[in-house]
Amino acid sequence: MILTVKSSDFLIKLQTEDGLALNTIAAYGKDLELFEKFLDVEKLTLKQVTTKVLKDYLFALHQQKLKATSVARKISCLKNFFKFLVNENFIKNNPATNLQTPKREAKIPKFLSEEEIFKLLSAAESDLRLSCMLEILYAAGLRVTELVSLPVSLIQREGETLRNYLLVKGKGGKERIAPLNKAAIVKLLEYLKEREDFQESSQESSQESFRGNSFWLFPGNSPSKHLTRQGFHKMLKGLARKAEIDPERVHPHVIRHSFATHLLNSGVDLRVLQELLGHSDISTTEIYTHILDSKLRDLVFAHHPLSKI
């Protein structure tokens, strides 16, 4: 079918020209597959797609009770896809231009308290790799993909210690400075020493956690591949149980949210936080101000004299 070919070309363009993250491209691919199935049922080709057809498709999605964020992404995908088809001279007009994106609910990010973070860090002490990953995640506020895919070459030495920041490539290939605090540097030095010791030891060793000759800072079961996001997520769940914290509340992005929330509560400027998180739009960072708003509201209700009346 033509759509399969065109959608494949579109996804290749997103990767090679736009530099979108592989996870985003994979999500767009699934969105296009879903749209293709709809056109198959309706017995329509790409050139027969009109704005009405797209609205019928979105109505079908609405009946499936998809989240507003999911529908918004699918609309964004369609707009970009049909814009691509226009630029390729496959169609003359973009039928998705005037599609209305549903308003997204401003959800307050879930986060852990500072005490809970310290409990996790303490519980991780017996696992050097996990302890190092958690220290870096919380110190730098990385996305989980950024963390697990760190190349070992990114770690720069300065004398007997390490450079106190990482140059991380985030979404869209955008590079940013991610700070490392003293605790993260100490743990990273210990981990690198363990890595070097493993490299010098017998290659027949059964230790799978530390592959000293790997390109990746945190290798998976094979030295040619880094630890997966799912693998780290599973490790965090086990750590949460050990720290006696509800595992449902603990996953990598919650650590990132905790990093942002704790900094904002300490008085860090919102623009600085935007840079640290690698957000391209300040509105994305502003979601954390809702946490401050709710915190201030709780303080007023708890301590204002008139709240007792």
C-alpha angles and dihedrals in degrees: 000000000000094000091061091055095044094045089051090052089049093052091048089052091052090055102039101035106023097035095220119173116269091239091056092048090050090052091050089050091056090047091054091048089054091050090048091055090052091053090048091055091047091045092232133143126217092258090056094056113116132175088263091055090052091049090051088052092050090048088054089052090049090055088056087060094233119177118265090243091056093048091046091055092049090052090049089050092051093048093052093042095053091043086056090051091052091050089050089053090238091124132015102221134033107236091190097059097099099039111132116231113222115246111259120228113244099236118192108239115247114238143167126244120251089252091055092049090053089050090055092047091050093048091051095057093099092057109059097191094048091043091052093048093049093048091052093044093053096038095051104025092230126177110248092247090053090051101048093043097053110134114224089233088069090071108090123195123221108192109301094344137049135263107269096233142045128224101226128188109219134176115339090013091286111160122218141168114256113193125226119207125212094265092053092048093050092050092045091052090052091049094048090050089053089049092051092047090053092050090055093046127082115300087222091068115128093221105119097172096072118045101175095193096052124120088223125078090219108031122194125220088304122051089223093063133053124233110280125243088241091052093053091045090055091049090053092051091054090047091052091055090049090051090047093243121135104266090214088067095052125078134126097269091051088060089052090049089049091052091053095043095049092049092048091048088053091056103263112161115255092233091053089049089051090057093046092051094044095235113164092202125048089216088070090056093045090072087081091062087070087067090055090046092053091045092052091046091053090049091052093048091048100045111020111108093227092053088074093060 
